[in-house]
Amino acid sequence: GNIARWVKKEGDKVSPGEVLCEVETDKATVEMECMEEGYLAKIVCGDGTKEIKVGEIIAITVEEEGDIEKFKDYKASSSAAAPAESKPQSEPVEPKEEKKEVSKAPEPTATKTEESSQSGDRLFSSPVARKLAEDNNVPLSSLKASAAKGSKKEAAAAPGLGYVDLPNTQIRKVTANRLLQSKQTIPHYYLTVDSRVDKLIKLRSELNPMQDASGGKKISINDLVIKAAALALRKVPACNSSWMNDFIRQYHNVNINVAVQTEHGLFVPVVRDADKKGLATIADEVKQLASRAKDNSLKPEDYEGGTFTVSNLGGPFGIKQFCAIVNPPQSAILAIGSAEKRVIPGAAEGQYEIGSFMSATLSCDHRVIDGTFFFLADSEPVDDASHSYASVTKVFC
C-alpha cells in the first residue's frame, strides 16, 4: 500500500477513532484511525510513500507531549523497530496489509550454453530463429539471447523516440491484472441488440420534474438501465451467477456494479439489491458512489459483493456500441451505448417515423451462460418507493 496523505501532522494530539492518514490499497483509499490517546511524535513515511512493507513503521505516537522532542531525529532501522533506549512508550500505527516492491537490477544477458550447462533447461527460440540456425548449421546452444523475456530490455524505447514513463497507481495495476485474467481465462461471447427507447426517454422526462420538486436527484437513463438489468437478472438467474469449477454459484441477491472512470483509474462501486430499490434510491446511490470514486474515497464495502456489472459509455462519451470485459468472478457485463434517432417504417405503407434507439451488448462467460440474453424495450408499471405510479423498462428474456 501507499500513503496517500496524512490528515494529522507531527505534534498533533490524537484520540481513538480520529483519522491519522489515508492509505491507498489495491482497490481503494481507506482511512487509518488512531487506536489510543496520545500525540503524533514522528511521521516516518510521508505523503506519497509507495509500496510499504508489512509491519513497517509509518509513524510514532507517544503518551506525553513532552516526549515528542525525543523523536525529532528518529529514523526507522532496517528491522523497523523503535529504539530500545527510548523510555516513553511509543506505539507505531499499524499499517494495513501492504507490500513493498523491491527494485530489481537489470538481468544480465547470458548465453543459452551457460543456461543449459547449469540447469539443463530447454532452449526457447522462435520458429524463424530455428530455421536460420538450421540453414546456417549453427547450434542454438551457441547463440546469445537478444533479450530475455521479462528483462528490462523489453522496456527500451526505439532510438530517437521521445517518451515519458508514467507510474501506475495501485488501482490501475489491479485493474490491469484482473482484466488480463478475465480475457485469458473466461471464454467471452457477445450479444448485441438495438432497443427502441422512446418510452424510456419519455418516462425520464416525466419523473425528473417530480424529483426536482421533492429535492431528489435527477434520474438518468443509466439509472433506468440498472433497474431494468436488475429485474432481468431476477427473471434470468443464470446471468446472476459465477463459475466455481466444480459447480455454478447462483446468487439470490442482485447487486449491480456500476463502472466509473476517474483520473485515478476504473472503479466499480456496487448498488446492492437493485431489484428491490426504487429509481429515486438508485439514482441517489449511484451519484454518491460516483462522487466518492472520483474523490478516491471508496471503502471496500462500496465495491465488494457485486453479482453483475453495467458499463455505460453512451451518455457521457457518445460511444455508439462497445464490448466490455467480464468482471470476474461475475459471468456477464452489460455495455450500454448512446441513443440515436433513426428513420424507420411507419404503421402504413409509405409512411416513416423517427425513433430513438440504443445499443446494448451483453458480454457473457460461455461456461455459465448458454446463449441466454435479455434486452430493453417498452415499459410497464412497477412499485417504486418514491413514485408508485412510475414505470421502468420491461425486460424480455
FIRO-413602 format. One line per field, with one value per residue (C-alpha): x, y, z; residue number from 1. Coordinates in Angstrom, 2 decimals. Layout:
N
u	(X | ...);
v	(Y | ...);
w	(Z | ...);
k	(NUM | ...);
% end
This chain:
397
u	(0.00 | 0.88 | 0.42 | -1.95 | -1.77 | -1.50 | -4.55 | -2.69 | 0.70 | 3.60 | 2.84 | -0.93 | -2.89 | -4.76 | -7.68 | -9.14 | -11.23 | -9.58 | -8.21 | -4.41 | -3.82 | -5.27 | -3.77 | -4.05 | -4.60 | -5.01 | -8.65 | -9.39 | -8.15 | -9.00 | -8.71 | -6.37 | -7.68 | -5.84 | -6.13 | -5.01 | -4.89 | -1.60 | 0.45 | 1.79 | 5.51 | 7.03 | 5.82 | 8.24 | 6.57 | 5.36 | 2.77 | 3.18 | 5.37 | 4.99 | 4.80 | 5.21 | 6.22 | 4.00 | 4.96 | 7.00 | 6.73 | 4.95 | 4.65 | 5.45 | 2.92 | 3.70 | 1.56 | 3.13 | 3.52 | 6.98 | 8.24 | 7.65 | 11.06 | 12.84 | 11.75 | 12.62 | 15.54 | 14.22 | 14.78 | 13.39 | 16.03 | 16.16 | 14.24 | 11.54 | 11.67 | 11.56 | 14.83 | 15.10 | 16.66 | 13.60 | 11.76 | 8.38 | 6.07 | 5.89 | 3.43 | 3.63 | 0.38 | -0.08 | -0.44 | -2.90 | -1.63 | 0.67 | 3.59 | 6.74 | 8.04 | 11.74 | 13.52 | 15.21 | 18.59 | 18.72 | 19.10 | 22.39 | 22.28 | 23.50 | 24.23 | 21.98 | 25.03 | 25.54 | 21.86 | 21.83 | 25.00 | 23.79 | 20.15 | 19.51 | 16.51 | 15.10 | 16.11 | 13.39 | 13.52 | 11.16 | 10.46 | 12.36 | 15.41 | 15.37 | 15.11 | 18.00 | 20.16 | 19.41 | 20.12 | 23.47 | 24.43 | 24.68 | 23.79 | 21.12 | 23.04 | 25.88 | 23.67 | 23.24 | 19.71 | 18.90 | 16.56 | 15.41 | 11.66 | 10.66 | 14.03 | 14.46 | 15.48 | 11.86 | 11.03 | 13.72 | 12.41 | 13.45 | 16.42 | 15.42 | 11.87 | 10.80 | 8.66 | 7.75 | 7.18 | 4.08 | 3.95 | 0.90 | -1.35 | -2.32 | -5.87 | -4.58 | -2.28 | -5.09 | -7.49 | -4.92 | -4.29 | -7.99 | -8.84 | -5.94 | -7.05 | -10.60 | -9.64 | -7.23 | -9.46 | -13.07 | -14.47 | -16.26 | -19.04 | -21.12 | -24.80 | -25.86 | -29.34 | -30.62 | -33.59 | -36.07 | -36.05 | -38.59 | -40.78 | -37.75 | -36.80 | -40.39 | -40.56 | -37.41 | -38.81 | -41.95 | -40.09 | -37.42 | -39.75 | -41.16 | -37.66 | -36.83 | -39.97 | -39.15 | -35.48 | -34.30 | -31.53 | -32.31 | -32.88 | -30.58 | -31.01 | -28.30 | -30.36 | -33.25 | -30.89 | -29.60 | -33.15 | -34.12 | -30.99 | -31.73 | -35.27 | -33.87 | -31.41 | -34.26 | -36.02 | -32.82 | -30.74 | -28.24 | -26.79 | -26.52 | -24.04 | -20.36 | -18.26 | -16.75 | -15.06 | -16.99 | -20.29 | -22.05 | -22.95 | -26.29 | -26.87 | -30.13 | -29.10 | -28.96 | -26.04 | -25.16 | -21.65 | -21.54 | -18.34 | -16.99 | -13.91 | -11.84 | -8.42 | -7.29 | -8.43 | -11.52 | -13.79 | -16.90 | -18.94 | -21.97 | -25.70 | -26.93 | -30.33 | -31.02 | -34.03 | -35.74 | -34.92 | -36.83 | -35.48 | -35.05 | -32.97 | -30.83 | -30.23 | -29.14 | -26.83 | -25.18 | -24.38 | -22.98 | -20.84 | -19.59 | -18.64 | -16.68 | -14.97 | -13.82 | -12.57 | -10.75 | -12.52 | -14.43 | -14.37 | -14.20 | -17.90 | -18.64 | -17.39 | -17.36 | -20.12 | -21.36 | -23.03 | -23.38 | -21.87 | -23.25 | -20.85 | -22.26 | -20.11 | -23.08 | -24.39 | -21.12 | -18.90 | -21.20 | -19.87 | -22.37 | -21.53 | -18.75 | -17.94 | -16.99 | -14.76 | -16.45 | -15.66 | -14.63 | -15.99 | -19.18 | -20.44 | -21.73 | -21.42 | -23.83 | -22.31 | -24.62 | -24.06 | -25.54 | -29.12 | -29.55 | -32.51 | -33.28 | -35.84 | -37.96 | -41.03 | -44.36 | -47.64 | -48.92 | -47.32 | -45.01 | -45.03 | -41.97 | -41.33 | -38.36 | -37.41 | -34.62 | -32.53 | -29.88 | -27.31 | -26.84 | -24.15 | -24.03 | -20.60 | -21.06 | -18.98 | -19.84 | -19.06 | -22.05 | -24.43 | -25.53 | -26.98 | -29.38 | -29.84 | -32.13 | -32.74 | -34.61 | -37.87 | -41.27 | -42.35 | -44.67 | -45.74 | -43.70 | -43.66 | -41.28 | -40.67 | -40.83 | -43.19 | -45.59 | -47.01 | -43.62 | -42.63 | -39.31 | -38.14 | -39.79 | -37.32 | -37.61 | -35.64);
v	(0.00 | 3.66 | 6.66 | 8.95 | 11.80 | 12.48 | 14.07 | 14.76 | 16.44 | 15.96 | 17.29 | 16.96 | 15.45 | 12.34 | 10.43 | 6.98 | 6.99 | 10.04 | 9.62 | 9.71 | 9.20 | 7.87 | 4.64 | 3.66 | -0.09 | -2.34 | -1.38 | 1.86 | 4.58 | 3.81 | 5.85 | 4.69 | 5.58 | 6.21 | 3.43 | 5.22 | 8.66 | 10.50 | 12.69 | 12.13 | 12.48 | 11.49 | 10.71 | 8.15 | 7.56 | 10.85 | 11.71 | 9.70 | 6.94 | 3.90 | 0.14 | -0.02 | -3.39 | -5.30 | -4.35 | -1.34 | 1.66 | 4.59 | 6.85 | 7.15 | 8.17 | 8.98 | 9.35 | 12.59 | 15.79 | 16.32 | 13.14 | 14.46 | 16.15 | 12.85 | 11.53 | 14.64 | 12.95 | 9.41 | 7.19 | 3.68 | 0.94 | -1.91 | -4.06 | -1.37 | -1.39 | 1.60 | 2.37 | 0.36 | 3.19 | 5.40 | 5.47 | 6.75 | 4.12 | 4.57 | 2.60 | 2.61 | 2.93 | -0.45 | -0.17 | -2.18 | -5.34 | -3.98 | -4.91 | -3.12 | -3.65 | -4.34 | -2.80 | -5.33 | -4.91 | -5.37 | -9.02 | -9.81 | -11.31 | -14.88 | -17.35 | -20.30 | -22.55 | -21.32 | -21.73 | -25.29 | -26.36 | -25.03 | -26.04 | -28.30 | -26.18 | -26.47 | -23.81 | -21.35 | -19.89 | -18.68 | -20.74 | -18.16 | -18.43 | -22.23 | -22.13 | -19.67 | -21.71 | -24.90 | -23.29 | -22.00 | -25.11 | -23.11 | -24.83 | -22.92 | -23.52 | -21.36 | -18.33 | -15.45 | -14.34 | -10.89 | -10.06 | -12.38 | -12.46 | -10.08 | -8.29 | -4.55 | -4.58 | -5.14 | -1.65 | 0.06 | 2.67 | 2.91 | 5.23 | 8.85 | 8.28 | 10.76 | 9.43 | 9.75 | 6.87 | 7.40 | 5.44 | 3.22 | 3.60 | 0.58 | 0.60 | 0.67 | -2.27 | -4.29 | -3.40 | -4.41 | -7.77 | -8.53 | -7.61 | -9.70 | -12.62 | -12.23 | -12.28 | -15.17 | -17.43 | -16.56 | -17.68 | -14.46 | -14.20 | -11.14 | -10.43 | -7.04 | -5.63 | -2.19 | -1.30 | 1.47 | 3.73 | 6.47 | 5.39 | 5.23 | 8.81 | 9.95 | 8.23 | 10.02 | 13.39 | 12.71 | 11.59 | 14.28 | 17.28 | 15.39 | 14.61 | 18.33 | 19.23 | 16.73 | 17.72 | 14.35 | 13.55 | 13.55 | 10.08 | 9.24 | 6.74 | 4.71 | 4.53 | 3.11 | 0.62 | -0.51 | -1.10 | -2.92 | -5.09 | -5.97 | -7.09 | -9.08 | -10.86 | -11.81 | -13.42 | -14.94 | -16.04 | -17.77 | -14.33 | -13.65 | -16.46 | -17.34 | -20.21 | -22.15 | -25.02 | -27.88 | -26.01 | -22.79 | -20.47 | -18.72 | -15.65 | -14.73 | -11.07 | -8.82 | -6.45 | -4.27 | -2.88 | 0.39 | 1.19 | 4.67 | 6.01 | 8.53 | 10.14 | 7.61 | 4.60 | 2.47 | 1.82 | -0.37 | 0.58 | -1.59 | -0.88 | -3.66 | -5.31 | -3.09 | -5.20 | -4.20 | -0.49 | 2.35 | 4.55 | 7.53 | 5.45 | 4.02 | 7.49 | 8.85 | 5.90 | 5.92 | 9.63 | 9.28 | 6.30 | 8.02 | 11.09 | 9.00 | 7.15 | 10.43 | 11.58 | 8.25 | 7.67 | 4.43 | 1.88 | -1.91 | -2.29 | 0.18 | -2.16 | -5.71 | -8.29 | -7.38 | -10.06 | -8.21 | -5.08 | -2.26 | -0.07 | 2.96 | 4.87 | 6.23 | 9.13 | 10.62 | 9.78 | 9.25 | 5.77 | 4.02 | 0.41 | -1.49 | -4.88 | -4.79 | -7.30 | -9.57 | -8.57 | -11.83 | -13.73 | -12.47 | -14.16 | -11.17 | -7.42 | -5.14 | -2.44 | 0.48 | 2.75 | 6.12 | 6.67 | 7.93 | 8.88 | 6.73 | 6.85 | 3.68 | 2.42 | 3.72 | 1.94 | 2.44 | 1.70 | 4.50 | 6.21 | 6.76 | 7.88 | 8.78 | 6.61 | 6.67 | 3.50 | 2.46 | -0.31 | -2.81 | -5.53 | -8.36 | -9.96 | -13.50 | -16.24 | -19.20 | -21.64 | -20.26 | -18.72 | -20.82 | -18.28 | -16.66 | -12.97 | -10.07 | -6.63 | -3.46 | -2.27 | -0.74 | -0.14 | -1.50 | -0.25 | -1.37 | -0.45 | 2.37 | 3.70 | 7.32 | 7.06 | 4.13 | 5.08 | 5.06 | 2.58 | 1.17 | -0.74 | -4.07 | -6.91 | -9.66 | -12.82);
w	(0.00 | -0.36 | 1.92 | 0.04 | 2.58 | 6.28 | 7.89 | 11.14 | 11.35 | 13.72 | 17.17 | 16.86 | 19.72 | 18.61 | 20.08 | 19.39 | 16.21 | 14.67 | 11.15 | 11.05 | 7.34 | 4.11 | 2.75 | -0.91 | -1.10 | -4.13 | -4.61 | -2.79 | -0.49 | 3.13 | 6.31 | 9.07 | 12.51 | 15.76 | 18.34 | 21.53 | 23.12 | 22.66 | 20.35 | 16.85 | 17.53 | 14.20 | 10.69 | 9.29 | 5.90 | 4.47 | 1.84 | -1.33 | 0.16 | -2.09 | -1.52 | 2.26 | 3.72 | 6.11 | 9.67 | 8.61 | 10.95 | 9.34 | 12.42 | 16.12 | 18.77 | 22.41 | 25.53 | 26.85 | 24.84 | 26.32 | 24.67 | 21.14 | 21.01 | 21.70 | 18.31 | 16.31 | 14.52 | 14.69 | 11.67 | 11.34 | 11.45 | 8.98 | 11.45 | 11.57 | 15.37 | 17.68 | 19.55 | 22.75 | 24.74 | 24.46 | 27.78 | 26.66 | 25.29 | 21.54 | 19.54 | 15.76 | 13.92 | 12.36 | 8.58 | 6.55 | 4.95 | 2.28 | 0.08 | -0.92 | -4.39 | -4.36 | -7.32 | -9.49 | -11.10 | -14.88 | -15.75 | -17.45 | -20.90 | -20.72 | -23.45 | -23.90 | -23.50 | -19.95 | -19.13 | -20.45 | -18.69 | -15.36 | -15.30 | -18.24 | -19.24 | -22.74 | -25.23 | -26.17 | -29.67 | -32.35 | -35.49 | -37.58 | -35.31 | -35.50 | -39.31 | -39.65 | -37.29 | -39.24 | -42.62 | -41.39 | -39.39 | -36.17 | -32.85 | -30.97 | -27.72 | -29.00 | -29.64 | -27.24 | -26.35 | -27.70 | -24.81 | -22.08 | -21.52 | -18.76 | -18.73 | -18.63 | -22.30 | -23.29 | -21.97 | -24.05 | -26.49 | -30.12 | -30.73 | -31.19 | -29.88 | -27.21 | -24.36 | -20.71 | -18.27 | -16.12 | -12.84 | -12.39 | -9.36 | -7.29 | -8.67 | -12.27 | -11.60 | -10.04 | -12.85 | -15.47 | -13.79 | -13.38 | -16.98 | -18.27 | -16.12 | -17.41 | -21.09 | -20.61 | -18.52 | -19.39 | -22.78 | -23.78 | -26.31 | -27.12 | -27.79 | -29.16 | -29.69 | -30.68 | -28.49 | -29.14 | -26.08 | -26.86 | -23.94 | -21.69 | -22.57 | -22.08 | -18.71 | -17.57 | -18.64 | -16.57 | -13.45 | -13.20 | -12.64 | -9.66 | -8.46 | -8.64 | -6.72 | -3.95 | -3.79 | -5.11 | -7.57 | -11.28 | -12.72 | -15.61 | -18.42 | -16.72 | -13.52 | -15.53 | -17.19 | -13.78 | -12.57 | -15.76 | -15.64 | -12.02 | -12.91 | -15.85 | -13.57 | -11.26 | -14.24 | -15.70 | -12.67 | -14.96 | -15.67 | -11.93 | -11.33 | -11.04 | -12.37 | -9.43 | -11.36 | -9.74 | -9.67 | -10.70 | -7.86 | -8.43 | -6.27 | -4.56 | -4.25 | -7.29 | -6.65 | -9.64 | -10.04 | -11.97 | -13.88 | -13.08 | -14.88 | -12.89 | -13.12 | -10.51 | -12.55 | -13.16 | -10.17 | -10.00 | -6.90 | -6.16 | -5.80 | -3.53 | -4.03 | -7.03 | -7.97 | -4.70 | -4.76 | -6.35 | -9.11 | -6.79 | -4.37 | -7.17 | -8.64 | -5.26 | -4.50 | -7.92 | -7.70 | -4.18 | -5.17 | -8.34 | -6.30 | -3.81 | -6.66 | -8.21 | -4.81 | -4.43 | -1.12 | -1.75 | 1.06 | 0.49 | 1.28 | -1.55 | -4.28 | -2.90 | -3.39 | -6.87 | -9.00 | -12.34 | -13.90 | -16.06 | -18.06 | -19.88 | -22.38 | -24.32 | -22.27 | -21.04 | -24.04 | -27.02 | -27.82 | -30.09 | -29.16 | -27.41 | -25.88 | -22.21 | -20.42 | -17.86 | -14.28 | -12.51 | -10.69 | -12.37 | -15.52 | -17.51 | -18.03 | -19.90 | -22.14 | -22.96 | -25.95 | -26.83 | -28.04 | -31.58 | -33.74 | -36.77 | -39.55 | -39.50 | -41.41 | -40.09 | -39.47 | -43.04 | -46.38 | -47.49 | -44.10 | -41.95 | -38.40 | -36.24 | -33.26 | -30.69 | -30.49 | -28.01 | -28.43 | -25.59 | -25.66 | -23.15 | -22.68 | -21.33 | -19.78 | -22.01 | -19.19 | -17.28 | -19.81 | -22.78 | -25.17 | -22.69 | -23.27 | -22.48 | -23.87 | -23.01 | -24.56 | -23.82 | -20.21 | -17.58 | -14.10 | -11.11 | -7.45 | -6.56 | -3.07 | -4.22 | -7.19 | -7.04 | -10.42 | -12.10 | -14.77 | -15.86 | -18.85 | -19.45 | -19.83 | -22.38 | -21.63);
k	(1 | 2 | 3 | 4 | 5 | 6 | 7 | 8 | 9 | 10 | 11 | 12 | 13 | 14 | 15 | 16 | 17 | 18 | 19 | 20 | 21 | 22 | 23 | 24 | 25 | 26 | 27 | 28 | 29 | 30 | 31 | 32 | 33 | 34 | 35 | 36 | 37 | 38 | 39 | 40 | 41 | 42 | 43 | 44 | 45 | 46 | 47 | 48 | 49 | 50 | 51 | 52 | 53 | 54 | 55 | 56 | 57 | 58 | 59 | 60 | 61 | 62 | 63 | 64 | 65 | 66 | 67 | 68 | 69 | 70 | 71 | 72 | 73 | 74 | 75 | 76 | 77 | 78 | 79 | 80 | 81 | 82 | 83 | 84 | 85 | 86 | 87 | 88 | 89 | 90 | 91 | 92 | 93 | 94 | 95 | 96 | 97 | 98 | 99 | 100 | 101 | 102 | 103 | 104 | 105 | 106 | 107 | 108 | 109 | 110 | 111 | 112 | 113 | 114 | 115 | 116 | 117 | 118 | 119 | 120 | 121 | 122 | 123 | 124 | 125 | 126 | 127 | 128 | 129 | 130 | 131 | 132 | 133 | 134 | 135 | 136 | 137 | 138 | 139 | 140 | 141 | 142 | 143 | 144 | 145 | 146 | 147 | 148 | 149 | 150 | 151 | 152 | 153 | 154 | 155 | 156 | 157 | 158 | 159 | 160 | 161 | 162 | 163 | 164 | 165 | 166 | 167 | 168 | 169 | 170 | 171 | 172 | 173 | 174 | 175 | 176 | 177 | 178 | 179 | 180 | 181 | 182 | 183 | 184 | 185 | 186 | 187 | 188 | 189 | 190 | 191 | 192 | 193 | 194 | 195 | 196 | 197 | 198 | 199 | 200 | 201 | 202 | 203 | 204 | 205 | 206 | 207 | 208 | 209 | 210 | 211 | 212 | 213 | 214 | 215 | 216 | 217 | 218 | 219 | 220 | 221 | 222 | 223 | 224 | 225 | 226 | 227 | 228 | 229 | 230 | 231 | 232 | 233 | 234 | 235 | 236 | 237 | 238 | 239 | 240 | 241 | 242 | 243 | 244 | 245 | 246 | 247 | 248 | 249 | 250 | 251 | 252 | 253 | 254 | 255 | 256 | 257 | 258 | 259 | 260 | 261 | 262 | 263 | 264 | 265 | 266 | 267 | 268 | 269 | 270 | 271 | 272 | 273 | 274 | 275 | 276 | 277 | 278 | 279 | 280 | 281 | 282 | 283 | 284 | 285 | 286 | 287 | 288 | 289 | 290 | 291 | 292 | 293 | 294 | 295 | 296 | 297 | 298 | 299 | 300 | 301 | 302 | 303 | 304 | 305 | 306 | 307 | 308 | 309 | 310 | 311 | 312 | 313 | 314 | 315 | 316 | 317 | 318 | 319 | 320 | 321 | 322 | 323 | 324 | 325 | 326 | 327 | 328 | 329 | 330 | 331 | 332 | 333 | 334 | 335 | 336 | 337 | 338 | 339 | 340 | 341 | 342 | 343 | 344 | 345 | 346 | 347 | 348 | 349 | 350 | 351 | 352 | 353 | 354 | 355 | 356 | 357 | 358 | 359 | 360 | 361 | 362 | 363 | 364 | 365 | 366 | 367 | 368 | 369 | 370 | 371 | 372 | 373 | 374 | 375 | 376 | 377 | 378 | 379 | 380 | 381 | 382 | 383 | 384 | 385 | 386 | 387 | 388 | 389 | 390 | 391 | 392 | 393 | 394 | 395 | 396 | 397);
% end
